[in-house]
Amino acid sequence: MAIATINPATGETLKSFEPLKDAEIAAKLDLANQAFEQYRKTSFAQRSQWLQKAAQILDQEKTDFAKVMTLEMGKPYKAAISEVEKCAAVCRYYAENAADFLADVEVKTDASHSFVRYQPMGIILAVMPWNFPFWQVFRFAAPTLMAGNVGLLKHASNVPQSALAIAEIFQRAGFPEGVFQTLLIGAAKVADIISDDRVKAATLTGSEPAGASLAATAGKHIKKTVLELGGSDPFIVLASADIETAVATATAARMLNTGQSCIAAKRFIVEEAIADRFEKLLLDKFLALKVGDPMQPDTDLGPLATPDILQDLDQQVQVAKNSGGKVLTGGYPMSDRPGNFYPPTIITDIPLDAPIAQEEFFGPVALLFRVPDIDAAIKLANATPFGLGASAWTNNDQERDRLISEIEAGAVFINGLVKSDPRLPFGGIKRSGYGRELSIQGIQEFVNVKTVWVK
Ligand code: NAP
């Protein structure tokens, strides 16, 4: 895949980049390794000061960074602004809390003094996706750098300008040279980098094949990985729920980032008693969404990030139709205009056991299922290889407790939209991956948990 900025709203190639040559990659690895030797000795207070400065740069220049993201992958500009603000927030969160999260923990044993100490590991490789070009990177970088590690970023090939802008932010914030670097390389080079002795661990956010490939190479070299992969999150609405709020949230949860979010609600599972009403209200909401130029402030849905994503999504929609699905709205690419536009789409009546019902639809397509009761709702929610998030709607305490304990997912949100929050751990189970980002769990993924015993 070429490393280039191609505007998804027009198809125009705006800028192309030469991938790094082997000698340039080697030089960056050397630099990262040297940087770690000094950086690991810096204090939390010093790192925190640099990270606060990064937050300040993000806040002050958010319009510039937001434009880069919208141009590269087509997210609505207003959402891009919020993304930059969230990056500033995660920097501040770890700048303020990392010292407490990684403080020595005393443990009483037969020693005169025993405790746990958290120490940095070294170079951590991050392989990141294009869908939240800034947020995905900052939620890795803020805890990783606060822990005293150094970062190497291999970003998705369609967001090179975002990748370069992020490295520049850390450099301007005052982090020593080599502490955070962007590598403009294709996916085929990742295996060599993770195999290098100096690289100690890796994290990947992206698809299952990419995650499996990275983890296989890391496993061969006995290196730790964190994987944040896909999801086919259920959005369950039971008859006791506040339906109006559920429908409004369902629309936002499906259309977030033009439907290209791992934690977007993808399968809407509704109790039969309220299904007709839910379906009608959801259709009204979808029909009211404005699809168009992502730079315009009133645009709800921009283009999909690449022509391949558009094609894959449409292919899935056709399979859903051929499996018995009924299209209530949308269901075809918007070929009357340039760019990768797909309209809001609702598909009902897919047989529950059709293989397509378990897949992840990475775009503005909602699959709507009707179930007789909570037992069937939970069974269907869990009938997918994924286990990232789940949103469930009820006003009944017993139902709520069952949903919390019986849904197989890394997160369950009751009467709310699944979202990431720096204060809460984020990650999945099953084929959605393993390990956690954010919160205290996130910063403790890439550290040596050293046991100290003194007599
Ligand atoms: P992708 O193809 O897996 O790309 C993600 C990153 O992995 C890119 O940097 C890509 O580089 C790289 N990559 C691709 N194949 C690789 C390989 N064999 N070895 C090493 N690196 C490789 O993912 P995508 O399809 O663009 O992104 C969508 C997927 O990501 C969805 O499934 C979505 O749910 C998931 N996602 C998950 C989360 C989460 O937090 N759980 C968040 C966002 C997205 P190139 O661009 O150079 O190919």
Residues whose N, C-alpha, C, O or C-beta is under 5 A from the ligand:
A	BS01	NAP	M1 V127 M128 P129 N131 K154 H155 A156 S157 N158 I185 G186 A187 V190 T205 G206 S207 P209 A210 S213 L214 E228 L229 G230 G231 S261 C262 S432
